[in-house]
């Protein structure tokens, strides 16, 4: 059987002060679109200044598939 030590209110609040949620880090790409840091921009398909995904081709393929 373990004996539990009592925590004071101040100790509990000090511990919980680190539980606050932080706002997500948002960046702006060259075109002015906002995206999460270290993530691909879903609007432009650009990551770190390079075009990774051609979104127009992807949308054309999706439209062709749904017809």
N, C-alpha and C positions, 0 to 999 in steps of 0.2 A: 504494500500500500504506500503510495507516494503522498506526501503532504504538499498541498498546493499553497503557494505563497500568494498573499493578497496583493493585487495591483491597485495603486491609487488612481484616482480619476485623471490626474495630470500625466501619469505614466501612460495610461491608455490613450489619452488625447495626443500625446507626443508621438506615439506609435502610429496612430491613425492619420496624423497630419501628412504622412507620406503616401497615403492612399488616394490623394486627390487626382482626378483625371486631367491629363494634359491635353491641350488642343493639338489636333494633328498638324504636322509640319506641311505647309502647302507652298508650292513653288509655281512660278510663272514661266512658261516656255517662250520661245522666240515669237510665236504668233499671238501671245497674250492670253493663252488658255491656262487655267489653273489645274494642277494635278498634285497628287501626293509625292513626296520626295522619294527618289530611287524607284519610281514607278513609271511606266509608259503612259504618255498622255493619250487618253481614249479618244480625244477629239481629232488630234493631228497625227497620231502614230509615231511621234518623235520621242526619242530617249537620248539624253546627253548630246543633243545637237545633230543626231543622225536619224534618218527616217527608217524605222524598223519594220513597220507594217504599212502596206499600201491600203488604206481604208477604203478608197474608192473601188479598188478591185475586189475587196472583200464584200462590200455592199452590192456590187454588180453580181457577184457569184451567188449571194444570198437571194437576190431578187430573181435571178434565173432559176434557182432551185425551187422557189415557192410557186413559180408559174406552172 
